[in-house]
C-alpha cells in the first residue's frame, strides 16, 4: 500500500471512529506520510518525479485540501 493510500485509510479511520469536531481538529497524518510528502515535494521542486510519483503527490494534495475543508467546518462547529 502506498503512503497516499495509507493516508486515505487514516482519514477513513478518523471518520469511522466518530468523536466529533475536536477529534477532527486534532488529526495529524502519520510520520511516514509526512516524510513521504516531504520527499515528493522536494523532488517535485527539482522536477525529478516520475509519472507514478507525480500521481501520488497529486493525491496527497487532494487529501490535504479535503482535510483543510473538514477542519474548517469542525472549527465552526466548536466555535
Phi and psi in degrees as a GROMACS rama.xvg file:
@    title "Ramachandran Plot"
@    xaxis  label "Phi"
@    yaxis  label "Psi"
@TYPE xy
-74.6191  164.589  UNK-2
-61.9617  -37.4014  UNK-3
-64.1291  -41.2905  UNK-4
-64.6487  -40.1055  UNK-5
-62.6001  -36.9299  UNK-6
-64.1755  -42.3079  UNK-7
-58.2625  -44.6769  UNK-8
-61.6159  -40.396  UNK-9
-59.9364  -42.3364  UNK-10
-69.8145  -42.1899  UNK-11
-59.8901  -43.6307  UNK-12
-60.6602  -40.8739  UNK-13
-58.5046  -48.4519  UNK-14
-67.7026  -38.4323  UNK-15
-66.283  -34.4124  UNK-16
-70.4134  -25.0347  UNK-17
72.2776  -148.371  UNK-18
105.073  -11.0359  UNK-19
86.574  -173.044  UNK-20
-62.6041  -38.4813  UNK-21
-64.6867  -37.3344  UNK-22
-66.4161  -41.1705  UNK-23
-60.1545  -45.0192  UNK-24
-65.4151  -26.3334  UNK-25
-88.7813  -2.83297  UNK-26
-66.0391  134.964  UNK-27
-138.077  141.183  UNK-28
-65.786  162.657  UNK-29
-64.6056  158.188  UNK-30
-60.8088  -36.6728  UNK-31
-60.7905  -43.784  UNK-32
-64.9999  -42.0316  UNK-33
-61.2492  -45.292  UNK-34
-63.7677  -40.0269  UNK-35
-64.3683  -42.5601  UNK-36
-62.9593  -42.1523  UNK-37
-59.2409  -43.5732  UNK-38
-63.5777  -47.8775  UNK-39
-64.0146  -38.8262  UNK-40
-62.6723  -46.5921  UNK-41
-61.7001  -43.7855  UNK-42
-71.5853  -28.5251  UNK-43
-65.5583  -41.4243  UNK-44
-63.7862  -32.3216  UNK-45
-84.1159  -6.00886  UNK-46
58.8643  44.6783  UNK-47
-117.711  14.9131  UNK-48
-79.5473  140.046  UNK-49
-84.1368  178.56  UNK-50
-61.3682  -42.05  UNK-51
-65.3019  -41.7296  UNK-52
-67.2914  -37.9464  UNK-53
-61.794  -42.6381  UNK-54
-63.6979  -42.2324  UNK-55
-62.8021  -44.5759  UNK-56
-61.5735  -41.9822  UNK-57
-61.7091  -38.3635  UNK-58
-63.7011  -41.1946  UNK-59
-60.2402  -40.3569  UNK-60
-63.3264  -42.6829  UNK-61
-60.9972  -43.529  UNK-62
-61.9183  -45.0769  UNK-63
-60.8817  -42.1677  UNK-64
-62.5163  -42.5296  UNK-65
-61.4405  -47.1348  UNK-66
-62.7277  -40.5353  UNK-67
-60.4254  -43.2598  UNK-68
-65.0953  -43.9482  UNK-69
-64.0053  -42.5269  UNK-70
-67.8314  -35.6646  UNK-71
-61.6591  -43.5017  UNK-72
-65.6872  -40.8133  UNK-73
-63.6409  -38.5101  UNK-74
-61.4438  -39.5166  UNK-75
-65.1015  -36.4702  UNK-76
-68.5155  -33.8951  UNK-77
-88.1401  -12.2853  UNK-78
